[in-house]
Amino acid sequence: MTWIYLTLFVFATFRLTRLIVFDKITVFIRKPFHKIVEDQDEEGNTVTYLEIKGKGLRRWIGELLSCYWCTGIWCAVGIYFSYVAVPHIAIPVITILAIAGCAGIIESFMK
């Protein structure tokens, strides 16, 4: 593996993890495991927090999907093994995710 592939994998893992854990477009993945709760603080401000649903496997998946670090490890595993198993399919997907990841990082510096 070259440093170029490693760089692609890092940015692709970053983007895929953010996509799963934070993006609105993937809320359908998290919805069976998470409940968004809104509450009022003492000053009348609305405070939003995440509540994990269920027990057992459902709760475990909910915890996983709420943890950026945990989800990131599984995304890295998936990206690497997809590259090993089907590189002709994985490389275009990894490249697109890496480009999007770099764009996201650049955008965060521009704000």
DAPE-V92227 format. One record per residue. N is the residue number from 1. RES is the residue in three letters. PSI is psi as a letter, one per 30 degrees, with the letter a starting at -180 (none if undefined). OMEGA is omega as a letter, one per 20 degrees, with the letter a starting at -180 (NA if undefined). BURIAL is I if it has 24 or more other C-alpha atoms within 12 Angstrom, else O. Layout:
((N,RES,PSI,OMEGA,BURIAL) (N,RES,PSI,OMEGA,BURIAL))
//
This chain:
((1,MET,k,a,O) (2,THR,l,r,O) (3,TRP,f,r,O) (4,ILE,e,r,O) (5,TYR,e,r,O) (6,LEU,e,r,O) (7,THR,e,r,O) (8,LEU,e,a,I) (9,PHE,e,r,I) (10,VAL,e,a,I) (11,PHE,e,r,I) (12,ALA,e,r,I) (13,THR,e,r,I) (14,PHE,e,a,I) (15,ARG,e,a,I) (16,LEU,e,r,I) (17,THR,e,r,I) (18,ARG,e,r,I) (19,LEU,e,a,I) (20,ILE,e,a,I) (21,VAL,e,a,I) (22,PHE,e,a,O) (23,ASP,k,a,O) (24,LYS,e,a,O) (25,ILE,f,a,O) (26,THR,g,r,O) (27,VAL,f,r,O) (28,PHE,f,r,O) (29,ILE,e,a,O) (30,ARG,f,a,I) (31,LYS,e,r,I) (32,PRO,f,a,O) (33,PHE,f,a,I) (34,HIS,k,r,I) (35,LYS,k,r,O) (36,ILE,k,a,O) (37,VAL,k,r,O) (38,GLU,k,a,O) (39,ASP,l,r,O) (40,GLN,k,r,O) (41,ASP,a,a,O) (42,GLU,f,a,O) (43,GLU,g,r,O) (44,GLY,g,r,O) (45,ASN,k,r,O) (46,THR,k,r,O) (47,VAL,k,r,O) (48,THR,k,r,O) (49,TYR,l,a,O) (50,LEU,k,r,O) (51,GLU,k,r,O) (52,ILE,k,a,I) (53,LYS,l,r,O) (54,GLY,a,r,O) (55,LYS,l,r,O) (56,GLY,b,a,O) (57,LEU,e,r,O) (58,ARG,e,r,O) (59,ARG,e,r,O) (60,TRP,e,r,O) (61,ILE,e,r,I) (62,GLY,e,r,I) (63,GLU,e,r,I) (64,LEU,e,a,I) (65,LEU,f,r,I) (66,SER,f,a,I) (67,CYS,j,a,O) (68,TYR,e,a,I) (69,TRP,e,a,O) (70,CYS,e,a,O) (71,THR,e,r,I) (72,GLY,e,r,I) (73,ILE,e,a,O) (74,TRP,e,r,O) (75,CYS,e,r,I) (76,ALA,e,r,I) (77,VAL,e,a,O) (78,GLY,e,r,O) (79,ILE,e,a,I) (80,TYR,e,a,I) (81,PHE,f,r,O) (82,SER,e,r,O) (83,TYR,e,r,I) (84,VAL,e,a,O) (85,ALA,e,a,O) (86,VAL,i,a,O) (87,PRO,e,a,O) (88,HIS,f,r,O) (89,ILE,e,a,O) (90,ALA,e,a,I) (91,ILE,e,r,I) (92,PRO,e,r,O) (93,VAL,e,r,I) (94,ILE,e,r,I) (95,THR,e,r,I) (96,ILE,e,r,O) (97,LEU,e,r,I) (98,ALA,e,r,I) (99,ILE,e,r,I) (100,ALA,e,r,I) (101,GLY,e,r,I) (102,CYS,e,r,I) (103,ALA,e,r,O) (104,GLY,e,r,O) (105,ILE,e,r,O) (106,ILE,e,r,O) (107,GLU,e,a,O) (108,SER,f,r,O) (109,PHE,f,a,O) (110,MET,f,a,O) (111,LYS,none,NA,O))
//
